């Protein structure tokens, strides 16, 4: 009976270890593919919003790496390990939050820039006259 529980524990440890490794590897692959895609796009000059594409890729990769850290909490043997894992989770969550904030601001600036370019010079002058007449 005791051997059965030990076997289950060893198998559980192996499964969680490999799942954690897989999640971390997926995060790494996403970062590499996103960076490669952005570099190739910059060489081809297809678009100019590479910061947004790169930030989105990093956010997705951080989510996978965060999942790997959560799986690591299952394997933690003592409170020191849990503390280290908790710090890593907080840091990765903060990075994800900051990247989402940067993406939002970058999209807002891109939208404002696009709106500015869509207005013709004559229309812009009319808008300025209307604004100054309203003041």
C-alpha positions in Angstrom: 0.0 0.0 0.0 2.8 2.4 0.9 4.6 1.6 -2.3 1.5 2.5 -4.3 1.4 5.9 -2.7 5.1 6.5 -3.3 4.7 5.5 -6.9 1.8 7.8 -7.3 3.7 10.7 -5.7 6.8 10.1 -7.9 4.6 10.0 -11.0 2.7 13.1 -10.0 6.0 14.9 -9.4 7.2 13.9 -12.8 4.0 14.9 -14.6 3.9 18.4 -12.9 7.7 18.9 -13.5 7.3 18.1 -17.2 4.1 20.3 -17.5 6.0 23.2 -15.9 8.9 22.7 -18.2 6.5 22.6 -21.2 4.8 25.8 -20.1 8.1 27.6 -19.7 9.3 26.3 -23.1 6.1 27.5 -24.8 6.7 30.9 -23.3 10.3 31.0 -24.6 9.2 29.9 -28.1 6.5 32.6 -28.2 9.1 35.3 -27.3 11.5 34.0 -30.0 8.9 33.8 -32.7 7.5 37.2 -31.9 11.0 38.8 -31.9 11.8 37.0 -35.2 8.5 38.2 -36.7 9.1 41.8 -35.7 12.7 41.8 -37.0 11.6 40.3 -40.3 8.7 42.8 -40.5 11.1 45.7 -39.9 13.4 44.5 -42.7 10.4 44.2 -45.0 8.8 47.4 -43.7 5.3 46.0 -43.9 4.0 47.8 -40.8 5.4 50.2 -38.2 3.5 49.0 -35.1 6.1 46.5 -34.0 6.2 47.8 -30.5 2.6 46.7 -30.1 3.2 43.3 -31.7 6.2 42.7 -29.6 4.5 43.7 -26.4 1.5 41.5 -27.1 3.9 38.5 -27.8 5.7 39.2 -24.5 2.5 39.4 -22.6 1.3 36.0 -24.0 4.7 34.5 -23.2 4.6 35.9 -19.7 1.2 34.3 -19.2 2.6 30.8 -20.1 5.6 31.4 -17.9 3.3 32.5 -15.1 1.4 29.3 -15.5 4.7 27.4 -15.2 5.4 29.2 -11.9 1.9 28.4 -10.6 2.6 24.7 -11.3 5.9 25.2 -9.4 3.9 25.9 -6.3 2.7 22.3 -6.3 6.3 21.1 -6.2 7.5 23.5 -3.5 9.0 21.7 -0.6 9.2 24.5 2.0 8.3 28.1 2.6 11.5 29.4 1.1 10.6 27.9 -2.2 7.1 29.2 -2.0 8.5 32.7 -1.2 10.7 32.6 -4.2 7.9 31.4 -6.5 5.5 34.1 -5.0 8.1 36.8 -5.8 8.4 35.5 -9.4 4.7 35.4 -9.8 4.3 39.0 -8.5 7.1 40.3 -10.8 5.7 38.6 -13.9 2.2 39.8 -13.1 3.5 43.3 -12.7 5.4 43.1 -16.0 2.2 41.8 -17.7 0.2 44.7 -16.3 2.8 47.3 -17.4 3.0 45.8 -20.9 -0.8 45.9 -21.2 -0.8 49.5 -20.1 1.9 50.3 -22.7 -0.1 48.5 -25.4 -3.2 50.6 -24.6 -1.3 53.9 -24.7 0.5 52.9 -27.9 -2.8 52.1 -29.6 -4.2 55.3 -28.4 -1.3 57.3 -29.8 -1.5 55.4 -33.1 -5.2 56.1 -33.3 -4.7 59.8 -32.7 -1.9 59.9 -35.2 -4.1 58.1 -37.8 -7.0 60.5 -37.1 -4.7 63.5 -37.6 -3.5 62.2 -40.9 -7.0 61.5 -42.2 -8.0 65.1 -42.0 -7.1 67.2 -45.1 -5.4 70.5 -44.7 -8.5 72.4 -45.7 -10.7 70.5 -43.3 -8.1 71.1 -40.6 -8.1 74.8 -41.2 -12.0 74.9 -41.1 -11.9 73.0 -37.8 -9.4 75.5 -36.4 -11.6 78.4 -37.5 -14.7 76.8 -35.9 -12.7 76.2 -32.7 -11.5 79.8 -32.5 -14.9 81.2 -33.3 -16.4 79.1 -30.5 -14.0 80.5 -28.0 
